[in-house]
């Protein structure tokens, strides 16, 4: 069925028809105008009677649905700034290690011989080098540091280049490094190479999701993270021998950040997230916070994670 434009009054009427309580129509219309009616689509399902009966649970107020939307926005902001911290850490370490070993001019650090000799990845190596060079040309003109080095020295060192490379490309760059270089970088984060190869695309995925204001709290990634000691220490439940939380959900991202962020950065982030969860708890009336935590992949004892080594 074709979707057609609906006025704010018509949008409010639709919500009324679905049994959503609206105690201040002007307030609701101002929210719909600023945030877009479409946002309801992403946050209404937890308040529905069932997946088949698409009407709101008796007593559900618009303010509750908006509270979940606002919580997700706050969550995205917290995660985004911390993923950016980690992104900078990764770029800095990778550029340092490669510059130290292979040199800091483009002809040196982009030499194909610096990368994996796996014949199955030879095309990927060539394509990625071209991709990096393209980003240097396109994005390099927009950054003062890259323009400064190019104008004054005739080259752009890798530690400056990484600033104009997307997180996705840096993650892909890691996949084509020589095994010993992958190991060196992974060791600096105190994780294994296999985990690093899985973590990087997940981090890039969440980074982009947060940057574009997509739904975050119940997002699921295609990749699953390997089991960690935290799954066992938190006594996360299993179904058919598989952990039900912390695999490809938001809690999996939290575990990644737990392992890769500096301890102080992780504690600050975790405290901010815990505050937002507590705040949302006080604004929910027709559903419990446990229903939200379940969609996030958070076990009920998730706060214990912050005290674990």
C-alpha positions as CSV (number, residue, x, y, z in Angstrom):
1,X,0.0,0.0,0.0
2,X,1.3,3.4,-0.9
3,X,2.5,5.7,1.9
4,X,1.1,9.2,1.7
5,X,1.9,12.4,3.5
6,X,-0.1,12.9,6.8
7,X,-0.5,16.1,8.8
8,X,0.5,16.2,12.4
9,X,-3.2,16.0,13.4
10,X,-3.6,12.9,11.3
11,X,-0.4,11.4,12.8
12,X,-1.8,12.0,16.3
13,X,-5.1,10.4,15.3
14,X,-3.3,7.2,14.1
15,X,-1.6,7.0,17.5
16,X,-4.9,7.4,19.3
17,X,-6.4,4.6,17.2
18,X,-3.6,2.3,18.3
19,X,-4.5,3.0,22.0
20,X,-1.6,5.2,22.8
21,X,-2.4,7.7,25.5
22,X,-1.7,11.3,24.6
23,X,-2.2,13.7,27.4
24,X,-0.9,16.8,25.6
25,X,-1.5,16.9,21.9
26,X,0.5,20.1,21.3
27,X,3.5,18.6,23.0
28,X,3.2,15.4,20.9
29,X,2.9,17.4,17.7
30,X,5.9,19.4,18.5
31,X,7.9,16.2,19.1
32,X,6.6,14.6,15.9
33,X,7.5,17.8,13.9
34,X,11.1,18.0,15.3
35,X,11.8,14.2,15.5
36,X,9.7,12.8,12.6
37,X,6.8,10.5,13.0
38,X,8.9,7.7,11.6
39,X,10.9,7.5,14.8
40,X,7.8,5.8,16.4
41,X,8.3,2.9,14.0
42,X,11.6,2.0,15.7
43,X,10.5,2.2,19.3
44,X,6.9,1.2,19.4
45,X,7.3,-2.6,19.3
46,X,8.3,-3.1,22.9
47,X,5.0,-1.4,23.8
48,X,2.8,-3.5,21.6
49,X,0.5,-6.1,23.0
50,X,2.1,-8.7,20.6
51,X,3.8,-8.9,17.2
52,X,0.4,-9.8,15.7
53,X,-1.8,-7.4,17.6
54,X,-0.1,-4.1,16.7
55,X,-1.8,-1.9,19.3
56,X,-0.2,-0.5,22.4
57,X,-0.4,-2.2,25.8
58,X,-3.2,-0.6,27.9
59,X,-1.9,2.4,29.7
60,X,1.0,3.1,27.4
61,X,1.7,6.9,27.2
62,X,3.4,8.7,24.3
63,X,5.9,10.0,26.9
64,X,7.1,6.4,27.5
65,X,7.8,5.7,23.8
66,X,9.6,9.1,23.6
67,X,11.6,8.2,26.7
68,X,12.9,5.1,24.9
69,X,13.7,7.1,21.8
70,X,15.6,9.7,24.0
71,X,17.4,7.0,25.8
72,X,18.6,5.5,22.6
73,X,19.9,8.9,21.5
74,X,21.8,9.4,24.7
75,X,23.2,5.9,24.4
76,X,24.4,6.6,20.8
77,X,26.1,9.8,21.9
78,X,27.9,8.0,24.8
79,X,29.0,5.1,22.6
80,X,30.0,7.4,19.7
81,X,32.4,9.5,21.6
82,X,34.0,6.4,23.2
83,X,34.3,4.6,19.9
84,X,36.0,7.7,18.5
85,X,38.5,7.5,21.4
86,X,39.2,3.9,20.5
87,X,39.4,4.7,16.8
88,X,42.0,7.3,17.5
89,X,44.0,4.8,19.7
90,X,43.9,2.1,16.9
91,X,44.9,4.6,14.2
92,X,47.7,6.0,16.3
93,X,49.1,2.6,17.2
94,X,48.8,1.2,13.7
95,X,50.5,4.2,12.1
96,X,53.3,4.2,14.7
97,X,54.1,0.5,14.2
98,X,54.0,0.6,10.4
99,X,56.0,3.9,10.2
100,X,58.6,2.5,12.6
101,X,59.0,-0.7,10.6
102,X,58.5,0.4,7.0
103,X,59.0,4.2,6.9
104,X,56.8,7.2,7.0
105,X,56.5,8.3,3.3
106,X,53.8,7.0,1.1
107,X,56.2,5.1,-1.2
108,X,57.5,3.3,1.9
109,X,54.4,2.5,4.0
110,X,52.2,1.8,0.9
111,X,54.7,-0.6,-0.6
112,X,52.8,-3.9,-1.5
113,X,55.7,-5.9,0.0
114,X,54.8,-4.6,3.5
115,X,51.6,-6.6,3.4
116,X,50.5,-10.2,3.5
117,X,52.0,-12.6,1.0
118,X,48.9,-14.7,1.0
119,X,48.1,-15.1,-2.8
120,X,44.4,-15.2,-2.0
121,X,44.6,-11.6,-0.7
122,X,46.9,-10.2,-3.4
123,X,44.0,-8.5,-5.2
124,X,42.7,-7.1,-1.9
125,X,46.1,-5.7,-1.1
126,X,46.3,-3.9,-4.5
127,X,42.7,-2.6,-4.2
128,X,43.2,-1.3,-0.7
129,X,46.4,0.5,-1.5
130,X,44.5,2.3,-4.3
131,X,41.6,3.0,-2.0
132,X,44.0,4.6,0.6
133,X,45.7,6.7,-2.1
134,X,42.3,7.8,-3.3
135,X,41.2,8.9,0.2
136,X,44.5,10.8,0.5
137,X,43.7,12.7,-2.7
138,X,40.0,13.3,-2.0
139,X,40.1,14.0,1.8
140,X,43.7,15.3,2.1
141,X,42.7,18.6,0.5
142,X,40.1,19.2,3.3
143,X,42.5,18.8,6.3
144,X,45.0,21.5,7.3
145,X,47.6,18.9,8.5
146,X,47.6,16.9,5.3
147,X,47.8,20.1,3.2
148,X,50.6,21.4,5.4
149,X,52.8,18.3,4.9
150,X,52.0,18.0,1.2
151,X,52.8,21.7,0.6
152,X,55.9,21.9,2.7
153,X,57.5,18.5,2.6
154,X,56.0,16.9,-0.6
155,X,54.6,13.8,1.3
156,X,52.1,13.0,4.0
157,X,53.3,10.7,6.9
158,X,51.2,7.8,7.9
159,X,50.3,9.2,11.3
160,X,48.7,12.2,9.5
161,X,47.1,10.0,6.7
162,X,45.2,7.9,9.2
163,X,43.3,11.0,10.2
164,X,41.7,11.2,6.8
165,X,41.1,7.4,6.5
166,X,37.7,6.0,7.5
167,X,37.6,3.6,10.4
168,X,36.4,0.9,7.9
169,X,39.4,1.3,5.7
170,X,41.8,1.2,8.7
171,X,40.1,-2.0,9.9
172,X,40.5,-3.5,6.4
173,X,44.1,-2.4,6.4
174,X,44.7,-4.5,9.5
175,X,43.3,-7.6,7.7
176,X,46.1,-7.4,5.1
177,X,49.0,-6.8,7.4
178,X,51.7,-9.4,7.8
179,X,50.8,-11.8,10.6
180,X,53.6,-10.6,12.8
181,X,52.4,-7.0,12.4
182,X,48.8,-8.0,13.2
183,X,50.2,-9.8,16.3
184,X,52.2,-6.8,17.5
185,X,49.2,-4.4,17.3
186,X,46.9,-6.9,18.9
187,X,49.4,-7.5,21.8
188,X,49.3,-3.7,22.5
189,X,45.6,-4.1,23.2
190,X,46.2,-7.3,25.1
191,X,43.9,-9.3,22.8
192,X,44.4,-12.0,20.2
193,X,44.5,-11.4,16.4
194,X,41.3,-13.4,15.8
195,X,39.4,-11.2,18.2
196,X,40.9,-8.0,16.7
197,X,39.8,-9.1,13.2
198,X,36.3,-9.6,14.4
199,X,36.2,-6.5,16.7
200,X,37.2,-3.9,14.1
201,X,34.3,-4.3,11.6
202,X,31.9,-4.4,14.6
203,X,33.3,-1.2,15.9
204,X,33.1,0.5,12.5
205,X,29.5,-0.7,12.1
206,X,28.5,0.8,15.4
207,X,30.4,4.0,14.7
208,X,28.5,4.6,11.5
209,X,25.2,3.6,13.1
210,X,25.7,6.1,15.9
211,X,26.9,8.9,13.5
212,X,23.7,8.5,11.4
213,X,21.2,8.3,14.4
214,X,20.1,4.8,13.5
215,X,18.5,2.6,16.2
216,X,21.2,1.4,18.5
217,X,19.8,-0.3,21.6
218,X,18.6,-3.4,19.9
219,X,21.0,-3.5,17.0
220,X,22.4,-6.9,16.0
221,X,25.7,-7.4,14.0
222,X,26.4,-10.0,11.4
223,X,29.6,-11.0,13.1
224,X,29.6,-12.7,16.5
225,X,32.4,-12.1,19.0
226,X,34.3,-15.0,20.5
227,X,33.4,-16.1,24.0
228,X,35.3,-14.2,26.7
229,X,35.8,-14.8,30.4
230,X,33.1,-12.2,31.1
231,X,30.4,-14.4,29.7
232,X,31.3,-17.0,32.3
233,X,32.0,-14.6,35.1
234,X,28.6,-12.9,34.6
235,X,26.9,-16.3,34.5
236,X,25.1,-15.4,31.3
237,X,22.4,-17.9,30.5
238,X,22.7,-20.4,27.7
239,X,20.1,-21.8,25.3
240,X,21.2,-25.0,23.5
241,X,24.7,-24.5,24.7
242,X,24.9,-20.9,23.3
243,X,25.1,-17.8,25.3
244,X,22.0,-15.7,24.9
245,X,23.7,-12.3,25.5
246,X,27.0,-10.7,24.6
247,X,27.4,-12.4,21.2
248,X,26.2,-10.1,18.4
249,X,24.2,-7.6,20.4
250,X,24.9,-4.2,22.1
251,X,26.4,-6.0,25.1
252,X,29.0,-7.6,22.8
253,X,30.1,-4.1,21.9
254,X,30.4,-3.2,25.6
255,X,32.6,-6.3,26.0
256,X,34.8,-5.1,23.1
257,X,35.1,-1.7,24.7
258,X,35.8,-3.3,28.1
259,X,38.8,-5.1,26.5
260,X,40.2,-2.3,24.3
261,X,39.5,1.0,26.0
262,X,41.8,2.3,28.7
263,X,40.3,1.4,32.1
264,X,39.4,5.0,33.1
265,X,37.7,5.7,29.7
266,X,35.7,2.5,30.1
267,X,34.6,3.3,33.7
268,X,33.5,6.8,32.7
269,X,31.5,5.4,29.7
270,X,29.9,2.6,31.7
271,X,28.8,5.0,34.5
272,X,27.2,7.2,31.9
273,X,25.3,4.3,30.3
274,X,24.2,3.0,33.8
275,X,22.9,6.5,34.6
276,X,20.8,6.6,31.4
277,X,19.4,3.1,32.1
278,X,18.5,4.1,35.6
279,X,16.9,7.3,34.3
280,X,14.9,5.4,31.7
281,X,13.7,2.9,34.4
282,X,12.0,5.8,36.2
283,X,10.1,6.8,33.1
284,X,8.7,3.4,32.2
285,X,5.4,2.3,33.5
286,X,3.7,-0.2,31.2
287,X,6.9,-2.3,30.5
288,X,9.8,-3.1,32.8
289,X,13.4,-2.1,32.2
290,X,14.2,-5.8,31.9
291,X,12.4,-5.9,28.6
292,X,14.6,-3.1,27.3
293,X,17.8,-4.8,28.7
294,X,16.8,-8.0,27.0
295,X,16.6,-6.3,23.7
296,X,20.0,-4.7,24.4
297,X,21.5,-8.1,25.2
298,X,22.3,-6.9,28.7
299,X,22.1,-9.5,31.6
300,X,20.4,-8.2,34.7
301,X,23.7,-8.1,36.5
302,X,25.5,-6.2,33.8
303,X,26.8,-3.6,36.3
304,X,29.1,-6.3,37.7
305,X,31.2,-6.0,34.5
306,X,32.7,-2.7,35.5
307,X,34.3,-4.3,38.6
308,X,35.9,-7.2,36.7
309,X,39.5,-7.3,35.5
